[in-house]
Amino acid sequence: MWRILRSDAVAVLNDRLAKKSLSRYFAVMKNEKPAKFLIAKKLPVGFSEKDSVEELWQKHATLTQEFYRIEKEIDSGKRNFKEMRAPRESYLDLKIEIANRILSNCHFCT
């Protein structure tokens, strides 16, 4: 059904420029590479409810560099994603905690 309603979505699957500029996303779609959120779930981090938002952002900044390094290793075949263990707390959990803290102070949400 979506092919009828979104013919542009089907067309992009065969578009050479789209394949070139979105190569990683096409690889994820074909299960050749893991999605970024799955990599983020494997990157360990330690944080506490007592940490300030600023401290969480500092940890996030440090881990972002680590995330990109690991992503490159996985994409190049230097690291096996399937062999990576899921930590108790991950980079994704840190992102969720930061988002929850931001949203808890949102005037539109309360």
C-alpha positions in Angstrom: 0.0 0.0 0.0 2.8 2.5 0.9 4.3 1.9 -2.6 1.1 3.4 -4.1 0.8 6.3 -1.6 4.5 7.1 -1.5 5.9 6.3 -5.0 8.7 8.8 -4.2 9.8 6.5 -1.4 10.1 3.7 -3.9 11.9 5.8 -6.5 14.6 6.9 -4.0 15.6 3.2 -3.5 16.9 3.2 -7.1 18.3 6.7 -7.2 22.1 6.7 -7.7 22.6 10.0 -5.9 20.5 8.9 -2.9 22.5 5.7 -2.7 25.7 7.6 -2.7 24.8 10.3 -0.2 22.9 7.9 2.1 25.1 4.9 1.7 25.1 4.0 5.4 21.4 4.2 5.6 21.0 1.9 2.6 23.4 -0.5 4.3 21.4 -0.5 7.5 18.2 -1.1 5.5 19.8 -4.1 3.9 21.1 -5.4 7.3 24.7 -4.9 6.2 25.5 -2.5 9.0 23.9 -1.9 12.4 21.7 1.1 13.0 23.3 3.9 15.0 21.0 3.4 18.0 22.1 -0.2 18.2 25.7 0.9 18.4 24.8 3.4 21.0 23.2 0.7 23.1 26.6 -1.1 23.3 28.7 1.8 24.3 29.1 1.7 28.1 28.8 4.8 30.3 28.4 5.4 34.0 26.1 8.2 35.3 24.0 8.8 38.3 20.7 10.5 39.0 22.7 12.9 41.2 24.7 14.1 38.1 23.8 17.5 36.9 22.6 18.1 33.4 25.9 19.8 32.7 27.8 16.8 33.9 25.6 14.5 31.7 26.3 16.7 28.7 30.1 16.6 29.4 29.9 12.8 29.4 27.8 12.9 26.3 30.4 15.0 24.5 33.2 12.7 25.4 31.3 9.6 24.4 30.2 11.1 21.1 33.8 11.0 20.0 34.1 7.4 21.2 30.8 6.5 19.4 32.1 7.8 16.0 35.3 6.0 16.5 33.5 2.7 17.2 31.1 3.3 14.4 34.0 3.6 11.9 35.6 0.4 13.3 32.3 -1.5 12.8 31.7 -0.1 9.4 35.2 -0.9 8.2 35.1 -4.4 9.6 37.8 -3.8 12.3 35.3 -4.5 15.1 32.5 -7.1 15.2 29.3 -5.5 16.3 27.7 -8.9 17.2 30.5 -9.6 19.7 30.0 -6.4 21.6 28.2 -6.9 24.9 25.4 -4.7 26.1 26.4 -2.7 29.2 24.2 -2.0 32.2 24.1 1.7 31.2 24.8 2.8 27.7 25.3 5.9 25.6 21.7 5.5 24.5 20.6 5.5 28.2 22.6 8.7 28.7 20.8 10.3 25.8 17.5 9.2 27.2 18.4 10.6 30.6 19.4 14.0 29.1 16.1 14.1 27.1 14.0 13.3 30.2 15.8 16.0 32.2 15.2 18.5 29.5 11.5 17.5 29.1 10.9 17.6 32.8 11.5 21.3 32.7 9.5 21.9 29.6 6.7 24.5 30.0 4.8 23.0 27.1 4.8 19.5 28.6 3.3 20.4 32.0 
